[in-house]
């Protein structure tokens, strides 16, 4: 049985190095609004190697 699973996360600039350390790859950079302030974050993906 083969599982095609992946994990995704929207990581802040501060959290990005943490996720990279554990094998996540950046899919795209995003600009998001929260309570009237704009922030850059990163859509990231991890695909386990089986």
N, CA, C and O atoms as a printed pandas DataFrame, in Angstrom:
     atom_number atom_name residue_name chain_id  residue_number  x_coord  y_coord  z_coord
0              1         N          UNK        A               1    0.860   -1.178    0.000
1              2        CA          UNK        A               1    0.000    0.000    0.000
2              3         C          UNK        A               1    0.895    1.227    0.000
3              4         O          UNK        A               1    1.784    1.365    0.840
4              5         N          UNK        A               2    0.647    2.109   -0.950
5              6        CA          UNK        A               2    1.425    3.342   -1.048
6              7         C          UNK        A               2    0.527    4.512   -0.678
7              8         O          UNK        A               2   -0.585    4.643   -1.190
8              9         N          UNK        A               3    1.018    5.353    0.209
9             10        CA          UNK        A               3    0.254    6.524    0.644
10            11         C          UNK        A               3    0.845    7.775    0.021
11            12         O          UNK        A               3    2.046    8.016    0.142
12            13         N          UNK        A               4    0.036    8.560   -0.633
13            14        CA          UNK        A               4    0.460    9.833   -1.220
14            15         C          UNK        A               4    0.040   10.953   -0.285
15            16         O          UNK        A               4   -0.939   11.653   -0.541
16            17         N          UNK        A               5    0.780   11.117    0.793
17            18        CA          UNK        A               5    0.409   12.139    1.764
18            19         C          UNK        A               5    1.394   13.291    1.713
19            20         O          UNK        A               5    2.553   13.128    1.332
20            21         N          UNK        A               6    0.911   14.445    2.100
21            22        CA          UNK        A               6    1.771   15.611    2.227
22            23         C          UNK        A               6    1.206   16.507    3.311
23            24         O          UNK        A               6    0.009   16.487    3.597
24            25         N          UNK        A               7    2.076   17.284    3.902
25            26        CA          UNK        A               7    1.678   18.259    4.910
26            27         C          UNK        A               7    1.865   19.638    4.320
27            28         O          UNK        A               7    2.824   19.879    3.586
28            29         N          UNK        A               8    0.949   20.552    4.637
29            30        CA          UNK        A               8    1.084   21.929    4.184
30            31         C          UNK        A               8    0.952   22.867    5.378
31            32         O          UNK        A               8    0.299   22.551    6.372
32            33         N          UNK        A               9    1.589   24.028    5.252
33            34        CA          UNK        A               9    1.539   25.024    6.317
34            35         C          UNK        A               9    1.707   26.400    5.694
35            36         O          UNK        A               9    2.399   26.548    4.687
36            37         N          UNK        A              10    1.078   27.407    6.288
37            38        CA          UNK        A              10    1.336   28.803    5.951
38            39         C          UNK        A              10    2.228   29.340    7.062
39            40         O          UNK        A              10    1.766   29.583    8.177
40            41         N          UNK        A              11    3.504   29.523    6.753
41            42        CA          UNK        A              11    4.505   29.874    7.765
42            43         C          UNK        A              11    4.866   31.350    7.692
43            44         O          UNK        A              11    4.988   31.920    6.608
44            45         N          UNK        A              12    5.035   31.958    8.855
45            46        CA          UNK        A              12    5.499   33.347    8.922
46            47         C          UNK        A              12    6.972   33.413    8.537
47            48         O          UNK        A              12    7.643   32.387    8.434
48            49         N          UNK        A              13    7.463   34.624    8.327
49            50        CA          UNK        A              13    8.883   34.813    8.030
50            51         C          UNK        A              13    9.732   34.227    9.158
51            52         O          UNK        A              13   10.760   33.599    8.904
52            53         N          UNK        A              14    9.306   34.431   10.386
53            54        CA          UNK        A              14   10.047   33.935   11.546
54            55         C          UNK        A              14   10.043   32.410   11.611
55            56         O          UNK        A              14   11.054   31.807   11.971
56            57         N          UNK        A              15    8.930   31.784   11.270
57            58        CA          UNK        A              15    8.807   30.325   11.369
58            59         C          UNK        A              15    9.384   29.582   10.165
59            60         O          UNK        A              15    9.637   28.380   10.248
60            61         N          UNK        A              16    9.592   30.271    9.060
61            62        CA          UNK        A              16   10.047   29.623    7.823
62            63         C          UNK        A              16   11.321   28.791    8.013
63            64         O          UNK        A              16   11.349   27.647    7.559
64            65         N          UNK        A              17   12.375   29.303    8.657
65            66        CA          UNK        A              17   13.587   28.485    8.835
66            67         C          UNK        A              17   13.344   27.198    9.639
67            68         O          UNK        A              17   13.971   26.171    9.382
68            69         N          UNK        A              18   12.434   27.266   10.607
69            70        CA          UNK        A              18   12.092   26.074   11.389
70            71         C          UNK        A              18   11.542   24.991   10.475
71            72         O          UNK        A              18   11.987   23.845   10.538
72            73         N          UNK        A              19   10.585   25.337    9.629
73            74        CA          UNK        A              19    9.979   24.353    8.738
74            75         C          UNK        A              19   10.973   23.859    7.689
75            76         O          UNK        A              19   10.968   22.678    7.344
76            77         N          UNK        A              20   11.827   24.752    7.178
77            78        CA          UNK        A              20   12.855   24.339    6.222
78            79         C          UNK        A              20   13.794   23.307    6.844
79            80         O          UNK        A              20   14.209   22.360    6.175
80            81         N          UNK        A              21   14.125   23.485    8.106
81            82        CA          UNK        A              21   15.013   22.563    8.808
82            83         C          UNK        A              21   14.441   21.145    8.820
83            84         O          UNK        A              21   15.192   20.170    8.848
84            85         N          UNK        A              22   13.124   21.035    8.799
85            86        CA          UNK        A              22   12.481   19.727    8.833
86            87         C          UNK        A              22   11.997   19.266    7.460
87            88         O          UNK        A              22   11.154   18.374    7.359
88            89         N          UNK        A              23   12.533   19.877    6.408
89            90        CA          UNK        A              23   12.291   19.378    5.060
90            91         C          UNK        A              23   11.150   20.002    4.288
91            92         O          UNK        A              23   10.853   19.558    3.179
92            93         N          UNK        A              24   10.497   21.019    4.836
93            94        CA          UNK        A              24    9.436   21.690    4.095
94            95         C          UNK        A              24   10.047   22.541    2.986
95            96         O          UNK        A              24   11.130   23.104    3.150
96            97         N          UNK        A              25    9.347   22.630    1.859
97            98        CA          UNK        A              25    9.786   23.452    0.740
98            99         C          UNK        A              25    8.757   24.547    0.487
99           100         O          UNK        A              25    7.552   24.325    0.609
100          101         N          UNK        A              26    9.248   25.730    0.133
101          102        CA          UNK        A              26    8.366   26.857   -0.150
102          103         C          UNK        A              26    7.662   26.643   -1.482
103          104         O          UNK        A              26    8.304   26.350   -2.491
104          105         N          UNK        A              27    6.343   26.790   -1.481
105          106        CA          UNK        A              27    5.538   26.703   -2.694
106          107         C          UNK        A              27    5.360   28.101   -3.275
107          108         O          UNK        A              27    5.533   28.316   -4.475
108          109         N          UNK        A              28    5.008   29.062   -2.392
109          110        CA          UNK        A              28    4.862   30.445   -2.847
110          111         C          UNK        A              28    4.897   31.399   -1.665
111          112         O          UNK        A              28    4.599   31.028   -0.530
112          113         N          UNK        A              29    5.267   32.632   -1.960
113          114        CA          UNK        A              29    5.225   33.718   -0.980
114          115         C          UNK        A              29    3.863   34.381   -1.100
115          116         O          UNK        A              29    3.341   34.541   -2.203
116          117         N          UNK        A              30    3.285   34.768    0.037
117          118        CA          UNK        A              30    1.945   35.350    0.044
118          119         C          UNK        A              30    1.934   36.643    0.851
119          120         O          UNK        A              30    2.737   36.822    1.766
120          121         N          UNK        A              31    1.030   37.525    0.508
121          122        CA          UNK        A              31    0.784   38.739    1.274
122          123         C          UNK        A              31   -0.621   38.603    1.843
123          124         O          UNK        A              31   -1.590   38.521    1.088
124          125         N          UNK        A              32   -0.740   38.579    3.170
125          126        CA          UNK        A              32   -2.032   38.357    3.819
126          127         C          UNK        A              32   -2.367   39.514    4.752
127          128         O          UNK        A              32   -1.481   40.151    5.321
128          129         N          UNK        A              33   -3.661   39.770    4.896
129          130        CA          UNK        A              33   -4.132   40.860    5.751
130          131         C          UNK        A              33   -4.740   40.267    7.013
131          132         O          UNK        A              33   -5.504   39.304    6.957
132          133         N          UNK        A              34   -4.391   40.857    8.151
133          134        CA          UNK        A              34   -4.953   40.436    9.434
134          135         C          UNK        A              34   -5.215   41.679   10.275
135          136         O          UNK        A              34   -4.283   42.382   10.666
136          137         N          UNK        A              35   -6.486   41.942   10.549
137          138        CA          UNK        A              35   -6.896   43.091   11.370
138          139         C          UNK        A              35   -6.319   44.414   10.871
139          140         O          UNK        A              35   -5.893   45.257   11.661
140          141         N          UNK        A              36   -6.312   44.579    9.564
141          142        CA          UNK        A              36   -5.866   45.834    8.966
142          143         C          UNK        A              36   -4.371   45.940    8.719
143          144         O          UNK        A              36   -3.918   46.926    8.137
144          145         N          UNK        A              37   -3.595   44.954    9.146
145          146        CA          UNK        A              37   -2.144   44.951    8.911
146          147         C          UNK        A              37   -1.814   43.881    7.868
147          148         O          UNK        A              37   -2.458   42.833    7.814
148          149         N          UNK        A              38   -0.807   44.159    7.045
149          150        CA          UNK        A              38   -0.398   43.228    5.995
150          151         C          UNK        A              38    0.882   42.515    6.390
151          152         O          UNK        A              38    1.819   43.132    6.896
152          153         N          UNK        A              39    0.914   41.208    6.156
153          154        CA          UNK        A              39    2.058   40.379    6.513
154          155         C          UNK        A              39    2.461   39.498    5.335
155          156         O          UNK        A              39    1.625   39.098    4.525
156          157         N          UNK        A              40    3.743   39.209    5.257
157          158        CA          UNK        A              40    4.242   38.235    4.292
158          159         C          UNK        A              40    4.322   36.887    4.992
159          160         O          UNK        A              40    4.853   36.779    6.097
160          161         N          UNK        A              41    3.789   35.861    4.337
161          162        CA          UNK        A              41    3.998   34.507    4.831
162          163         C          UNK        A              41    4.290   33.595    3.652
163          164         O          UNK        A              41    4.311   34.042    2.505
164          165         N          UNK        A              42    4.514   32.333    3.930
165          166        CA          UNK        A              42    4.943   31.401    2.902
166          167         C          UNK        A              42    4.105   30.136    2.960
167          168         O          UNK        A              42    3.976   29.509    4.012
168          169         N          UNK        A              43    3.538   29.769    1.823
169          170        CA          UNK        A              43    2.869   28.483    1.702
170          171         C          UNK        A              43    3.974   27.447    1.514
171          172         O          UNK        A              43    4.788   27.554    0.597
172          173         N          UNK        A              44    3.995   26.434    2.399
173          174        CA          UNK        A              44    5.062   25.440    2.373
174          175         C          UNK        A              44    4.473   24.036    2.357
175          176         O          UNK        A              44    3.358   23.805    2.826
176          177         N          UNK        A              45    5.253   23.097    1.802
177          178        CA          UNK        A              45    4.778   21.722    1.650
178          179         C          UNK        A              45    5.885   20.747    2.056
179          180         O          UNK        A              45    7.068   20.986    1.817
180          181         N          UNK        A              46    5.466   19.646    2.675
181          182        CA          UNK        A              46    6.388   18.564    3.018
182          183         C          UNK        A              46    5.812   17.263    2.482
183          184         O          UNK        A              46    4.680   16.894    2.795
184          185         N          UNK        A              47    6.602   16.574    1.672
185          186        CA          UNK        A              47    6.210   15.256    1.169
186          187         C          UNK        A              47    7.183   14.233    1.731
187          188         O          UNK        A              47    8.355   14.224    1.355
188          189         N          UNK        A              48    6.716   13.374    2.621
189          190        CA          UNK        A              48    7.603   12.344    3.178
190          191         C          UNK        A              48    8.136   11.428    2.077
191          192         O          UNK        A              48    7.414   11.081    1.142
192          193         N          UNK        A              49    9.393   11.044    2.197
193          194        CA          UNK        A              49   10.009   10.112    1.248
194          195         C          UNK        A              49    9.825    8.694    1.767
195          196         O          UNK        A              49   10.259    8.375    2.874
196          197         N          UNK        A              50    9.188    7.849    0.978
197          198        CA          UNK        A              50    8.955    6.450    1.396
198          199         C          UNK        A              50    9.891    5.540    0.655
199          200         O          UNK        A              50    9.862    4.326    0.857
